[in-house]
Amino acid sequence: MNPITAPVRAYLLGLQDRIIQALQQEDGNTFISDAWQKGPEERLQGDGISRLVEEGQVFERGGCNFSHVRGAAMPPSATQHRPELAGAPFEAMGVSLVIHPRNPYVPTVHLNVRMFAALPEGREPVMWFGGGMDLTPYYGVEEDAVHFHRVCRDALTPFGSELHPRFKRWCDEYFFLKHRNEPRGVGGIFFDDFSELGVEGSFAMMRAVGDAFVPAYLPIVQRRRATPYGEREREFQAYRRGRYVEFNLVWDRGTLFGLQSGGRTESILMSMPPRVSWRYDWKPEAGTPEARLYTDFLRPREWADEPTAA
Protein backbone atom coordinates (compact mmCIF):
# COMPACT_ATOMS: atom_id res chain seq x y z
CA MET A 1 0.00 0.00 0.00
CA ASN A 2 1.38 3.40 -1.01
CA PRO A 3 1.75 5.45 2.22
CA ILE A 4 1.06 8.66 0.29
CA THR A 5 -2.37 7.58 -0.95
CA ALA A 6 -3.42 5.15 1.84
CA PRO A 7 -5.26 7.80 3.95
CA VAL A 8 -7.35 8.81 0.93
CA ARG A 9 -8.28 5.19 0.27
CA ALA A 10 -9.33 4.67 3.89
CA TYR A 11 -11.55 7.78 3.81
CA LEU A 12 -13.21 6.85 0.52
CA LEU A 13 -14.03 3.31 1.62
CA GLY A 14 -15.57 4.68 4.81
CA LEU A 15 -17.57 7.27 2.86
CA GLN A 16 -18.96 4.62 0.53
CA ASP A 17 -20.07 2.52 3.47
CA ARG A 18 -21.76 5.44 5.27
CA ILE A 19 -23.64 6.52 2.15
CA ILE A 20 -24.80 2.98 1.40
CA GLN A 21 -26.04 2.50 4.96
CA ALA A 22 -28.13 5.70 4.70
CA LEU A 23 -29.56 4.80 1.27
CA GLN A 24 -30.39 1.22 2.28
CA GLN A 25 -32.27 2.45 5.32
CA GLU A 26 -34.28 4.85 3.16
CA ASP A 27 -35.08 2.29 0.45
CA GLY A 28 -35.58 -0.81 2.59
CA ASN A 29 -33.57 -2.99 0.20
CA THR A 30 -30.00 -4.15 0.56
CA PHE A 31 -27.56 -2.97 -2.09
CA ILE A 32 -25.64 -5.79 -3.72
CA SER A 33 -21.87 -5.66 -3.30
CA ASP A 34 -19.58 -6.63 -6.17
CA ALA A 35 -15.87 -6.56 -5.33
CA TRP A 36 -13.53 -6.69 -8.30
CA GLN A 37 -9.84 -6.76 -9.04
CA LYS A 38 -7.72 -6.22 -12.14
CA GLY A 39 -4.64 -8.37 -12.39
CA PRO A 40 -1.14 -7.70 -13.74
CA GLU A 41 -2.03 -9.06 -17.18
CA GLU A 42 -4.50 -6.20 -17.73
CA ARG A 43 -3.71 -2.70 -18.96
CA LEU A 44 -4.92 -1.17 -15.70
CA GLN A 45 -4.35 -2.73 -12.29
CA GLY A 46 -6.39 -2.10 -9.18
CA ASP A 47 -9.48 -3.02 -7.24
CA GLY A 48 -12.84 -1.70 -6.23
CA ILE A 49 -16.28 -2.34 -4.82
CA SER A 50 -19.46 -1.64 -6.77
CA ARG A 51 -22.59 -1.27 -4.61
CA LEU A 52 -25.85 -1.30 -6.53
CA VAL A 53 -29.61 -1.46 -6.10
CA GLU A 54 -32.07 -2.17 -8.92
CA GLU A 55 -35.87 -2.12 -8.68
CA GLY A 56 -35.78 -0.78 -5.14
CA GLN A 57 -38.81 0.68 -3.40
CA VAL A 58 -37.49 4.26 -3.63
CA PHE A 59 -34.47 3.96 -5.92
CA GLU A 60 -35.26 2.43 -9.29
CA ARG A 61 -31.55 2.13 -9.96
CA GLY A 62 -28.65 3.46 -7.97
CA GLY A 63 -25.03 2.73 -7.37
CA CYS A 64 -22.11 3.91 -5.31
CA ASN A 65 -18.73 2.71 -6.54
CA PHE A 66 -15.28 2.78 -5.03
CA SER A 67 -12.34 2.23 -7.36
CA HIS A 68 -8.58 2.39 -6.96
CA VAL A 69 -6.55 1.91 -10.10
CA ARG A 70 -2.89 2.10 -11.04
CA GLY A 71 -1.40 2.51 -14.47
CA ALA A 72 1.93 2.85 -16.21
CA ALA A 73 1.05 6.07 -18.02
CA MET A 74 -1.56 8.79 -17.45
CA PRO A 75 -4.31 8.76 -20.13
CA PRO A 76 -4.92 11.93 -22.21
CA SER A 77 -8.15 12.85 -20.38
CA ALA A 78 -6.23 13.12 -17.07
CA THR A 79 -3.33 15.24 -18.37
CA GLN A 80 -5.01 17.72 -20.68
CA HIS A 81 -4.28 20.48 -18.14
CA ARG A 82 -0.89 19.01 -17.03
CA PRO A 83 0.99 18.01 -20.19
CA GLU A 84 4.28 17.76 -18.29
CA LEU A 85 2.92 14.64 -16.56
CA ALA A 86 2.01 12.80 -19.75
CA GLY A 87 3.37 9.28 -19.62
CA ALA A 88 3.96 9.24 -15.86
CA PRO A 89 2.79 6.27 -13.76
CA PHE A 90 -0.28 7.11 -11.71
CA GLU A 91 -2.81 6.11 -9.10
CA ALA A 92 -6.43 7.22 -9.24
CA MET A 93 -9.15 6.51 -6.73
CA GLY A 94 -12.59 7.79 -5.97
CA VAL A 95 -16.17 7.25 -4.94
CA SER A 96 -18.77 7.87 -7.62
CA LEU A 97 -22.50 7.75 -7.06
CA VAL A 98 -25.61 8.16 -9.20
CA ILE A 99 -29.13 7.60 -7.87
CA HIS A 100 -32.16 7.38 -10.19
CA PRO A 101 -35.29 7.40 -7.97
CA ARG A 102 -38.53 5.78 -9.06
CA ASN A 103 -40.78 8.73 -8.20
CA PRO A 104 -40.41 11.53 -10.81
CA TYR A 105 -40.75 14.14 -8.06
CA VAL A 106 -37.53 12.92 -6.46
CA PRO A 107 -34.50 14.27 -8.34
CA THR A 108 -31.67 12.22 -9.74
CA VAL A 109 -28.40 13.00 -7.97
CA HIS A 110 -24.71 12.57 -8.73
CA LEU A 111 -21.70 12.67 -6.42
CA ASN A 112 -18.05 12.13 -7.14
CA VAL A 113 -14.97 12.66 -4.99
CA ARG A 114 -11.62 11.55 -6.34
CA MET A 115 -7.86 11.85 -6.17
CA PHE A 116 -5.16 11.52 -8.80
CA ALA A 117 -1.51 10.99 -7.95
CA ALA A 118 1.10 11.21 -10.70
CA LEU A 119 4.33 9.41 -9.81
CA PRO A 120 6.95 10.65 -12.31
CA GLU A 121 10.24 8.81 -12.02
CA GLY A 122 12.92 10.81 -10.20
CA ARG A 123 10.52 13.59 -9.20
CA GLU A 124 8.19 14.32 -6.32
CA PRO A 125 4.66 12.86 -6.57
CA VAL A 126 1.98 15.28 -7.72
CA MET A 127 -1.48 14.91 -6.16
CA TRP A 128 -4.70 16.67 -6.95
CA PHE A 129 -8.37 16.27 -6.11
CA GLY A 130 -11.69 16.65 -7.86
CA GLY A 131 -15.38 16.04 -7.50
CA GLY A 132 -18.61 17.63 -6.47
CA MET A 133 -22.32 16.89 -6.51
CA ASP A 134 -25.24 18.05 -8.61
CA LEU A 135 -29.01 17.68 -8.65
CA THR A 136 -31.18 16.82 -11.67
CA PRO A 137 -34.89 17.32 -10.97
CA TYR A 138 -37.71 16.38 -13.32
CA TYR A 139 -40.33 18.45 -11.52
CA GLY A 140 -38.46 21.21 -9.77
CA VAL A 141 -39.23 22.44 -6.26
CA GLU A 142 -37.51 25.65 -5.14
CA GLU A 143 -37.25 24.47 -1.53
CA ASP A 144 -35.25 21.43 -2.61
CA ALA A 145 -32.83 23.35 -4.84
CA VAL A 146 -32.21 25.95 -2.12
CA HIS A 147 -31.55 23.27 0.48
CA PHE A 148 -29.14 21.33 -1.77
CA HIS A 149 -27.12 24.42 -2.67
CA ARG A 150 -26.96 25.71 0.89
CA VAL A 151 -25.53 22.43 2.17
CA CYS A 152 -22.92 22.59 -0.59
CA ARG A 153 -22.06 26.18 0.31
CA ASP A 154 -21.77 25.40 4.02
CA ALA A 155 -19.40 22.50 3.32
CA LEU A 156 -16.99 24.78 1.47
CA THR A 157 -17.18 27.90 3.67
CA PRO A 158 -14.45 26.81 6.15
CA PHE A 159 -11.97 26.63 3.26
CA GLY A 160 -12.60 30.12 1.90
CA SER A 161 -15.67 32.17 1.07
CA GLU A 162 -14.61 32.41 -2.57
CA LEU A 163 -14.78 28.67 -3.21
CA HIS A 164 -18.55 28.18 -3.34
CA PRO A 165 -19.27 30.88 -5.97
CA ARG A 166 -16.37 29.54 -8.02
CA PHE A 167 -17.31 25.87 -7.75
CA LYS A 168 -21.00 26.63 -8.27
CA ARG A 169 -20.21 28.47 -11.50
CA TRP A 170 -17.85 25.66 -12.54
CA CYS A 171 -20.66 23.16 -12.01
CA ASP A 172 -23.11 25.22 -14.08
CA GLU A 173 -20.56 25.37 -16.90
CA TYR A 174 -19.46 21.74 -16.71
CA PHE A 175 -22.85 19.99 -16.47
CA PHE A 176 -24.10 21.71 -19.61
CA LEU A 177 -25.13 19.89 -22.77
CA LYS A 178 -23.45 22.03 -25.41
CA HIS A 179 -25.14 20.21 -28.27
CA ARG A 180 -28.53 21.02 -26.69
CA ASN A 181 -27.57 24.45 -25.30
CA GLU A 182 -29.19 23.27 -22.08
CA PRO A 183 -28.13 22.66 -18.46
CA ARG A 184 -28.38 19.08 -17.21
CA GLY A 185 -30.10 20.13 -13.98
CA VAL A 186 -29.93 22.76 -11.25
CA GLY A 187 -26.23 22.25 -10.60
CA GLY A 188 -24.42 22.14 -7.31
CA ILE A 189 -20.65 22.30 -7.00
CA PHE A 190 -17.81 20.96 -9.13
CA PHE A 191 -14.04 21.19 -8.93
CA ASP A 192 -11.19 19.44 -10.70
CA ASP A 193 -7.37 19.38 -10.74
CA PHE A 194 -7.52 21.03 -7.31
CA SER A 195 -4.39 21.27 -5.14
CA GLU A 196 -4.13 24.94 -4.23
CA LEU A 197 -4.71 24.33 -0.50
CA GLY A 198 -1.80 21.89 -0.40
CA VAL A 199 -2.25 18.15 -0.11
CA GLU A 200 -3.67 18.18 3.42
CA GLY A 201 -5.94 21.18 2.90
CA SER A 202 -7.20 19.98 -0.47
CA PHE A 203 -7.87 16.51 0.94
CA ALA A 204 -9.78 18.06 3.87
CA MET A 205 -11.93 20.05 1.45
CA MET A 206 -12.67 16.92 -0.58
CA ARG A 207 -13.72 15.15 2.62
CA ALA A 208 -16.07 18.02 3.50
CA VAL A 209 -17.77 17.68 0.12
CA GLY A 210 -18.14 13.91 0.49
CA ASP A 211 -19.50 14.22 4.03
CA ALA A 212 -22.10 16.76 2.87
CA PHE A 213 -23.83 14.41 0.43
CA VAL A 214 -26.24 12.62 2.76
CA PRO A 215 -27.51 15.81 4.48
CA ALA A 216 -27.82 17.51 1.08
CA TYR A 217 -29.86 14.80 -0.62
CA LEU A 218 -31.68 12.59 1.85
CA PRO A 219 -34.08 15.28 3.19
CA ILE A 220 -35.23 15.89 -0.40
CA VAL A 221 -35.92 12.18 -0.90
CA GLN A 222 -37.89 12.05 2.34
CA ARG A 223 -40.01 15.07 1.37
CA ARG A 224 -40.88 13.88 -2.17
CA ARG A 225 -40.88 10.06 -2.16
CA ALA A 226 -44.63 9.76 -1.45
CA THR A 227 -45.78 12.42 -3.95
CA PRO A 228 -48.51 10.92 -6.20
CA TYR A 229 -47.62 10.52 -9.90
CA GLY A 230 -48.94 8.84 -13.02
CA GLU A 231 -47.84 7.71 -16.46
CA ARG A 232 -47.46 11.29 -17.72
CA GLU A 233 -44.86 12.05 -15.07
CA ARG A 234 -43.05 8.76 -15.70
CA GLU A 235 -42.89 9.48 -19.44
CA PHE A 236 -41.43 12.92 -18.84
CA GLN A 237 -38.93 11.45 -16.39
CA ALA A 238 -37.82 8.93 -19.04
CA TYR A 239 -37.48 11.70 -21.63
CA ARG A 240 -35.35 13.86 -19.35
CA ARG A 241 -33.21 10.87 -18.37
CA GLY A 242 -32.18 10.78 -22.02
CA ARG A 243 -30.34 14.05 -21.47
CA TYR A 244 -28.48 12.39 -18.60
CA VAL A 245 -27.32 9.60 -20.89
CA GLU A 246 -26.24 12.08 -23.57
CA PHE A 247 -24.13 14.07 -21.14
CA ASN A 248 -22.39 11.06 -19.64
CA LEU A 249 -21.49 9.53 -23.00
CA VAL A 250 -20.51 12.72 -24.82
CA TRP A 251 -19.08 15.19 -22.31
CA ASP A 252 -18.28 13.60 -18.94
CA ARG A 253 -14.52 13.49 -18.25
CA GLY A 254 -14.87 10.74 -15.65
CA THR A 255 -16.60 8.41 -18.11
CA LEU A 256 -14.01 9.17 -20.77
CA PHE A 257 -11.12 8.60 -18.34
CA GLY A 258 -12.53 5.26 -17.23
CA LEU A 259 -13.07 3.98 -20.76
CA GLN A 260 -9.78 5.33 -22.17
CA SER A 261 -7.72 3.89 -19.32
CA GLY A 262 -9.22 0.40 -19.55
CA GLY A 263 -11.44 0.70 -16.50
CA ARG A 264 -14.24 -1.69 -15.60
CA THR A 265 -17.01 -0.94 -18.08
CA GLU A 266 -19.86 -2.30 -15.95
CA SER A 267 -18.94 0.03 -13.09
CA ILE A 268 -18.29 3.03 -15.34
CA LEU A 269 -21.73 2.74 -16.96
CA MET A 270 -23.51 2.15 -13.66
CA SER A 271 -24.71 5.76 -13.95
CA MET A 272 -27.12 4.92 -16.76
CA PRO A 273 -30.83 5.07 -15.87
CA PRO A 274 -32.98 1.93 -16.24
CA ARG A 275 -35.77 3.43 -18.34
CA VAL A 276 -35.09 6.13 -20.95
CA SER A 277 -36.83 7.54 -24.01
CA TRP A 278 -36.17 10.04 -26.78
CA ARG A 279 -38.66 12.04 -28.81
CA TYR A 280 -37.95 13.88 -32.03
CA ASP A 281 -37.96 17.68 -31.60
CA TRP A 282 -40.41 17.53 -28.68
CA LYS A 283 -41.14 20.48 -26.40
CA PRO A 284 -43.55 20.61 -23.46
CA GLU A 285 -46.69 22.68 -23.82
CA ALA A 286 -46.40 26.19 -22.38
CA GLY A 287 -47.84 26.58 -18.90
CA THR A 288 -47.48 22.91 -17.95
CA PRO A 289 -45.43 21.63 -15.00
CA GLU A 290 -43.06 20.07 -17.53
CA ALA A 291 -42.50 23.44 -19.22
CA ARG A 292 -41.76 25.02 -15.84
CA LEU A 293 -38.68 22.83 -15.50
CA TYR A 294 -37.21 24.62 -18.53
CA THR A 295 -38.34 28.15 -17.74
CA ASP A 296 -37.68 28.20 -14.00
CA PHE A 297 -35.05 25.56 -13.23
CA LEU A 298 -32.84 24.83 -16.24
CA ARG A 299 -31.07 28.16 -16.01
CA PRO A 300 -28.40 29.45 -13.62
CA ARG A 301 -29.79 30.82 -10.36
CA GLU A 302 -28.07 31.78 -7.13
CA TRP A 303 -30.03 29.14 -5.25
CA ALA A 304 -28.13 29.35 -1.95
CA ASP A 305 -28.99 33.05 -1.65
CA GLU A 306 -32.69 32.69 -2.36
CA PRO A 307 -35.13 33.00 0.55
CA THR A 308 -36.60 29.88 2.10
CA ALA A 309 -40.38 29.58 1.71
CA ALA A 310 -42.31 30.32 4.89
Solvent accessible surface area in square Angstrom, and as a share of the most:
residue,aa,sasa,rsa
1,M,159,0.71
2,N,36,0.19
3,P,113,0.71
4,I,75,0.38
5,T,0,0.00
6,A,29,0.22
7,P,73,0.46
8,V,3,0.02
9,R,41,0.15
10,A,70,0.54
11,Y,31,0.12
12,L,0,0.00
13,L,54,0.27
14,G,31,0.30
15,L,2,0.01
16,Q,3,0.01
17,D,67,0.35
18,R,118,0.43
19,I,2,0.01
20,I,0,0.00
21,Q,95,0.42
22,A,20,0.15
23,L,1,0.01
24,Q,32,0.14
25,Q,161,0.72
26,E,22,0.10
27,D,2,0.01
28,G,56,0.54
29,N,54,0.28
30,T,108,0.63
31,F,4,0.02
32,I,108,0.55
33,S,76,0.49
34,D,57,0.29
35,A,79,0.61
36,W,29,0.10
37,Q,149,0.66
38,K,30,0.13
39,G,19,0.18
40,P,123,0.78
41,E,142,0.64
42,E,65,0.29
43,R,168,0.61
44,L,7,0.03
45,Q,53,0.24
46,G,1,0.01
47,D,31,0.16
48,G,2,0.02
49,I,50,0.25
50,S,12,0.08
51,R,33,0.12
52,L,30,0.15
53,V,8,0.05
54,E,97,0.43
55,E,119,0.53
56,G,4,0.03
57,Q,118,0.53
58,V,9,0.05
59,F,0,0.00
60,E,8,0.04
61,R,35,0.13
62,G,1,0.01
63,G,0,0.00
64,C,0,0.00
65,N,13,0.07
66,F,1,0.00
67,S,39,0.25
68,H,3,0.01
69,V,12,0.07
70,R,94,0.34
71,G,10,0.10
72,A,84,0.65
73,A,54,0.42
74,M,12,0.05
75,P,11,0.07
76,P,102,0.64
77,S,14,0.09
78,A,8,0.06
79,T,10,0.06
80,Q,99,0.44
81,H,120,0.53
82,R,42,0.15
83,P,100,0.63
84,E,108,0.49
85,L,4,0.02
86,A,66,0.51
87,G,48,0.46
88,A,8,0.06
89,P,55,0.35
90,F,4,0.02
91,E,9,0.04
92,A,6,0.05
93,M,6,0.03
94,G,9,0.08
95,V,0,0.00
96,S,36,0.23
97,L,0,0.00
98,V,5,0.03
99,I,0,0.00
100,H,1,0.00
101,P,0,0.00
102,R,62,0.23
103,N,10,0.05
104,P,0,0.00
105,Y,49,0.19
106,V,0,0.00
107,P,4,0.03
108,T,0,0.00
109,V,0,0.00
110,H,27,0.12
111,L,0,0.00
112,N,22,0.11
113,V,0,0.00
114,R,40,0.14
115,M,0,0.00
116,F,20,0.08
117,A,0,0.00
118,A,0,0.00
119,L,47,0.24
120,P,7,0.05
121,E,169,0.76
122,G,83,0.80
123,R,138,0.50
124,E,144,0.64
125,P,52,0.33
126,V,48,0.28
127,M,16,0.07
128,W,2,0.01
129,F,1,0.00
130,G,0,0.00
131,G,1,0.01
132,G,2,0.02
133,M,0,0.00
134,D,3,0.02
135,L,2,0.01
136,T,6,0.03
137,P,9,0.06
138,Y,2,0.01
139,Y,16,0.06
140,G,12,0.12
141,V,45,0.26
142,E,56,0.25
143,E,74,0.33
144,D,4,0.02
145,A,3,0.02
146,V,8,0.04
147,H,46,0.21
148,F,0,0.00
149,H,0,0.00
150,R,71,0.26
151,V,28,0.16
152,C,0,0.00
153,R,74,0.27
154,D,86,0.45
155,A,15,0.12
156,L,0,0.00
157,T,75,0.44
158,P,105,0.66
159,F,52,0.22
160,G,21,0.21
161,S,95,0.61
162,E,102,0.46
163,L,1,0.01
164,H,20,0.09
165,P,72,0.45
166,R,76,0.28
167,F,0,0.00
168,K,9,0.04
169,R,132,0.48
170,W,75,0.26
171,C,0,0.00
172,D,33,0.17
173,E,110,0.49
174,Y,37,0.14
175,F,9,0.04
176,F,54,0.23
177,L,0,0.00
178,K,119,0.50
179,H,96,0.43
180,R,97,0.36
181,N,121,0.62
182,E,21,0.09
183,P,22,0.14
184,R,5,0.02
185,G,9,0.09
186,V,6,0.04
187,G,6,0.06
188,G,0,0.00
189,I,0,0.00
190,F,12,0.05
191,F,0,0.00
192,D,10,0.05
193,D,33,0.17
194,F,3,0.01
195,S,42,0.27
196,E,107,0.48
197,L,69,0.34
198,G,38,0.36
199,V,70,0.40
200,E,130,0.58
201,G,24,0.23
202,S,0,0.00
203,F,16,0.07
204,A,25,0.20
205,M,0,0.00
206,M,0,0.00
207,R,80,0.29
208,A,23,0.18
209,V,0,0.00
210,G,1,0.01
211,D,68,0.35
212,A,8,0.06
213,F,1,0.01
214,V,39,0.22
215,P,66,0.41
216,A,0,0.00
217,Y,0,0.00
218,L,25,0.13
219,P,37,0.23
220,I,0,0.00
221,V,0,0.00
222,Q,100,0.44
223,R,90,0.33
224,R,41,0.15
225,R,94,0.34
226,A,92,0.71
227,T,41,0.24
228,P,118,0.74
229,Y,87,0.33
230,G,34,0.33
231,E,109,0.49
232,R,139,0.51
233,E,31,0.14
234,R,30,0.11
235,E,59,0.27
236,F,3,0.01
237,Q,0,0.00
238,A,2,0.02
239,Y,6,0.02
240,R,6,0.02
241,R,1,0.00
242,G,0,0.00
243,R,17,0.06
244,Y,3,0.01
245,V,20,0.12
246,E,24,0.11
247,F,0,0.00
248,N,9,0.05
249,L,90,0.45
250,V,79,0.46
251,W,84,0.29
252,D,23,0.12
253,R,49,0.18
254,G,45,0.43
255,T,9,0.05
256,L,61,0.30
257,F,28,0.12
258,G,9,0.08
259,L,77,0.38
260,Q,81,0.36
261,S,7,0.05
262,G,20,0.20
263,G,16,0.16
264,R,61,0.22
265,T,72,0.42
266,E,124,0.56
267,S,15,0.10
268,I,36,0.18
269,L,59,0.29
270,M,13,0.06
271,S,10,0.06
272,M,33,0.15
273,P,12,0.08
274,P,59,0.37
275,R,79,0.29
276,V,46,0.26
277,S,33,0.21
278,W,130,0.46
279,R,89,0.33
280,Y,212,0.81
281,D,112,0.58
282,W,76,0.27
283,K,151,0.64
284,P,24,0.15
285,E,136,0.61
286,A,93,0.72
287,G,83,0.80
288,T,24,0.14
289,P,79,0.50
290,E,8,0.04
291,A,11,0.09
292,R,96,0.35
293,L,2,0.01
294,Y,56,0.21
295,T,89,0.52
296,D,39,0.20
297,F,1,0.01
298,L,14,0.07
299,R,110,0.40
300,P,97,0.61
301,R,37,0.14
302,E,109,0.49
303,W,2,0.01
304,A,7,0.05
305,D,106,0.55
306,E,40,0.18
307,P,120,0.75
308,T,81,0.47
309,A,84,0.65
310,A,156,1.21
